[in-house]
Structures are given as structure tokens and as C-alpha cells.
């Protein structure tokens, strides 16, 4: 796994006391102990067949090229081998590109691809529905 190149700005970053280089070489059993409880339990129960297929796709794309990988797996936990990749995560409507950085380790892909937008209401009568077009004058 040490064939993954690390950006120079990530050299000083540590995750729970371990440098990025050390995290890449650590076995999965020891890496799981560093994650929060919910993610640790999820990994210890085992990856689903879709997640295994996704991890294989990541490993293949590392060797070939750095193209964007598209996925629907919003519940996939971000592992050190994903660092530096751009993964397009589906939010229910479109694929949102997410650049994986060390701060994202141990979190899930879905946390970085919001499914809802904030509501911005317009003025009554402007770009509104037919029912609110006729408002009382003040």
C-alpha cells in the first residue's frame, strides 16, 4: 500500500497520533481500533459485496490512472487507501465530486455529499406559486 503518493502538505498531518505514511502500512485490524465506535463496528461486521467491489475498483484505478470514481455507496467508510482520490458520490439526483483528504478518515462518503439544499424563498408574487401571486396590499 505504500505505493500511494502523499501530497507534501499532508506530511505533518496526524490521525490519532499516527502519520499518514504509518496509516498506509498499518494492518486493517489495528487501523479499525483507531476509528470511532460506529465505524469500527461496521468494519468489524465485514464489508458488503458492493463495498468489496468498490475497494477493488479503487485499487485498480490507483494503478492505471487518477480518474474520478463514481459510486452510490454513501455508507462507505473512508480508509487511508482512498487518500488523494476524487470520488463522485451520488446524492439522489447527481454525482457530487469529493476530494478525499486526511481530515476525512474514519467518516462516511455520504457526509460530504449533501442530499438536500437549503430553502431560499423568494418574494410573494415573484417566482412564486399561483396561490401566493395575489397578496394583500399593506
C-alpha positions in Angstrom: 0.0 0.0 0.0 3.0 2.3 0.3 2.8 2.9 -3.5 0.3 5.7 -2.8 2.0 9.1 -3.1 1.3 11.6 -0.3 0.9 15.3 -1.0 3.6 17.4 0.6 1.0 19.4 2.6 -0.1 16.2 4.3 3.3 15.2 5.7 2.7 16.9 9.1 -0.9 15.7 9.5 -1.6 13.0 12.0 -4.6 10.9 12.7 -4.9 9.9 16.3 -1.2 10.1 16.7 -0.2 8.2 13.5 1.3 9.9 10.5 -0.2 9.3 7.1 2.7 7.1 6.0 2.2 4.9 9.1 -1.5 4.6 8.5 -0.9 3.3 5.0 1.3 0.5 6.3 -0.9 -0.5 9.3 -2.9 -3.7 9.0 -6.7 -3.4 8.9 -7.1 -4.9 12.4 -5.0 -2.2 14.0 -6.5 0.5 11.8 -10.0 -0.3 12.9 -9.1 0.3 16.6 -8.4 4.0 15.7 -11.8 4.6 14.2 -14.9 5.8 16.2 -17.2 3.1 17.6 -19.9 3.2 14.9 -17.4 2.9 12.1 -15.3 0.3 14.0 -18.4 -1.9 14.5 -19.4 -1.5 10.8 -16.0 -2.6 9.6 -15.7 -5.5 12.1 -19.0 -6.9 10.8 -17.4 -7.0 7.4 -17.7 -5.2 4.1 -20.7 -5.8 1.9 -20.2 -7.3 -1.6 -20.8 -3.8 -3.1 -18.1 -2.3 -0.8 -15.6 -5.0 -1.7 -16.2 -4.4 -5.4 -15.7 -0.6 -4.8 -12.4 -1.2 -2.9 -11.2 -3.4 -5.8 -12.1 -0.6 -8.2 -10.2 1.9 -6.1 -7.1 -0.3 -6.1 -7.3 -0.8 -9.9 -7.7 2.9 -10.6 -4.7 3.7 -8.5 -2.5 1.6 -10.8 -4.0 2.8 -14.0 -4.9 6.5 -13.7 -6.4 9.1 -11.4 -9.9 9.3 -12.9 -13.0 10.1 -10.9 -14.7 7.0 -9.4 -18.5 7.2 -9.3 -20.4 5.4 -6.5 -23.8 5.1 -4.8 -22.1 3.8 -1.6 -22.8 6.7 0.7 -22.2 4.5 3.8 -18.6 3.5 2.7 -16.1 4.5 5.4 -13.1 6.5 4.2 -9.9 4.4 4.5 -6.3 5.6 4.1 -6.0 3.9 0.7 -8.6 6.4 -0.6 -6.5 9.4 0.2 -5.9 11.8 -2.7 -8.6 10.3 -4.9 -11.7 12.1 -6.2 -14.8 10.1 -5.7 -18.1 11.2 -7.1 -20.8 10.3 -4.6 -24.5 10.1 -5.6 -26.8 12.4 -3.6 -30.1 11.1 -5.1 -30.0 13.4 -8.1 -26.4 13.8 -9.3 -22.9 12.7 -8.5 -21.0 15.2 -6.3 -17.2 15.0 -6.6 -15.4 14.6 -3.3 -11.6 15.0 -3.0 -10.5 12.7 -0.1 -8.2 14.4 2.4 -6.7 13.1 5.7 -9.3 15.0 7.8 -12.0 12.8 6.3 -10.5 9.5 7.6 -13.0 7.4 9.6 -16.0 9.3 8.2 -18.5 8.2 5.6 -18.7 9.3 2.0 -22.3 10.4 2.4 -21.3 13.1 4.9 -19.6 15.1 2.1 -22.4 14.9 -0.4 -25.5 16.6 0.9 -28.8 15.3 -0.2 -30.9 18.5 0.4 -30.3 22.1 -0.4 -31.2 25.0 1.9 -34.5 26.5 1.1 -34.4 30.1 -0.3 -37.8 31.6 -0.5 -38.5 34.4 -2.9 -40.8 37.4 -2.6 -44.5 36.8 -2.8 -45.6 37.2 -6.3 -42.1 36.9 -7.8 -41.2 33.4 -8.9 -43.9 32.0 -6.6 -46.8 29.7 -6.9 -50.2 30.8 -8.3 -51.8 30.9 -4.9 -49.3 33.4 -3.4 -49.3 35.6 -6.5 -52.2 37.7 -5.2 -51.2 39.0 -1.7 -53.0 41.7 0.3 -51.6 45.2 0.0 -50.1 46.7 3.1 
